[in-house]
Every structure is written in C-alpha cells, then in structure tokens.
Amino acid sequence: MTAVQPGRRERKKAATRQKIADTAMRLFQERGYDAVGIRDVAAEADVAVTTLFAHFASKEALVFELDEDFEQRLVQAVTGRAPQESLIPALRREIHALVRHCTADGAAPTWHMIDTSPALRQYEVSMRLRHAESLATAIAADSARDSGSGSDPNPDSDPPRTTTACRTIARFTIDAFSLAREAADPQAAVDEIFLMIEAAWEAGPRLH
C-alpha cells in the first residue's frame, strides 16, 4: 500500500515548525538557554509569537521538539510490531534506535544544556512520565488483546497483565533510555537493562 503523502499545507506547517526549532537551538547554543526569550526566537525565525506558540506550547518544548514523535514511536513499537515479535524485544529495538539518535555526534551540547537547566530537567521529567503513561496504556491494551479477553475470550491464552505490571514495565522502558544515554557504552547498557526488564515482565502478576 502506498503511503499517503502530506499535502502542501501540512508540508508548509512542518517546514515552519522545523525552522522555529532549528532557530531556537542555534540561539540557545550561541547565547545560552536562559539568555534567549520566546520573542528572540520568533524574531530570528521571522514568525509571529502566536505562530511560534501554535507549534510549541512553551520555551522548554523548543528544546524537546521531537517529544511527540518519540512518544508515538514508543507506542508504535507495541501496536505496530510484527505478529511474531514479542513485546520486550520490540521495545528494546526502539530504545536502541532512540539512544542512537540522542547520542549521535553533535548531541552532547544539547544534553549539557538540558542537564544544567532546572527548567529543562523538570520538563524532561514530566515528558518522560507522560511517555510512560502512553506506553503503559498501549502495553495494557496489547496484553488484553493477546490474552483473548473481552468479547472473544480465548481460554487457552494467558490472563492479561495487571495495570501495575504494565505501568512498571513502561516506566522501566522509559528509564532505560535515560540510563543508557548516560552510560559509557549506551548500546551495551540498553541490552543489559532489557535483560532485567524482560525478567520482570515474565515474572509480573496477571489478572485472574
């Protein structure tokens, strides 16, 4: 099936959003995050302040411009995986990809800016919690579907996971990204962490 291509309006909106984000990051790197205001970014990007806020809800969101994309990718790792692929390997694969993206050459100055800004650290924490909740919802729905619960129960399937189990694995998965990003060998750290995540998932409680 051929993918539907975005229309002219969507392409223009995406280009404007990217221009604002790129301009903001350049100014933040040149002058320092605290020294740059929203109006500075809007003026440099040649857009109205209202246009900037139509794309980004806050100054912090300018730094985390891939926030929604990362959240969607995590959910898609659960809902869009191949039928023969188990949940934990699918999540591990996606975290590997996200870690590669966020530890690529040139990413260090951005993370230094985040790590040294209380406002950005707070935004990152709230963002991670939001991602974890979205991921937990996807995991719970996937577990219920695999168990055959609902209108078409399958008595030979395992019972679905508890809400707490789904939320725990989601939190562990989100934390895996942060822990691996800070490790000397990020990719090896992902594998190490997911050995523990997989063990926790297998041992986790189920609904009865």
Residue, then its C-alpha position, 0 to 999 in steps of 0.5 A: m500500500t502506498a503511503v499517503q503523502p502530506g499535502r502542501r499545507e501540512r508540508k508548509k506547517a512542518a517546514t515552519r515548525q522545523k525552522i522555529a526549532d532549528t532557530a531556537m537551538r542555534l540561539f540557545q547554543e550561541r547565547g545560552y538557554d536562559a539568555v534567549g526569550i520566546r520573542d528572540v526566537a520568533a524574531e530570528a525565525d521571522v514568525a509571529v509569537t502566536t505562530l511560534f506558540a501554535h507549534f510549541a506550547s512553551k520555551e522548554a518544548l523548543v528544546f524537546e521538539l521531537d517529544e511527540d514523535f518519540e512518544q508515538r514511536l514508543v507506542q508504535a513499537v507495541t501496536g505496530r510490531a510484527p505478529q511474531e515479535s514479542l513485546i520486550p524485544a520490540l521495545r528494546r529495538e526502539i530504545h536502541a534506535l532512540v539512544r542512537h539518535c540522542t547520542a549521535d555526534g553533535a548531541a552532547p551540547t544539547w544534553h549539557m544544556i538540558d542537564t544544567s537547566p532546572a527548567l529543562r530537567q523538570y520538563e524532561v521529567s514530566m515528558r518522560l512520565r507522560h511517555a510512560e503513561s502512553l506506553a503503559t496504556a498501549i502495553a495494557a491494551d496489547s496484553a488484553r488483546d493477546s490474552g483473548s479477553g473481552s468479547d472473544p475470550n480465548p481460554d487457552s491464552d494467558p490472563p492479561r497483565t495487571t495495570t501495575a505490571c504494565r505501568t512498571i514495565a513502561r516506566f522501566t522502558i522509559d528509564a532505560f533510555s535515560l540510563a543508557r544515554e548516560a552510560a559509557d557504552p549506551q548500546a551495551a547498557v540498553d541490552e543489559i537493562f532489557l535483560m532485567i526488564e524482560a525478567a520482570w515482565e515474565a515474572g509480573p502478576r496477571l489478572h485472574 
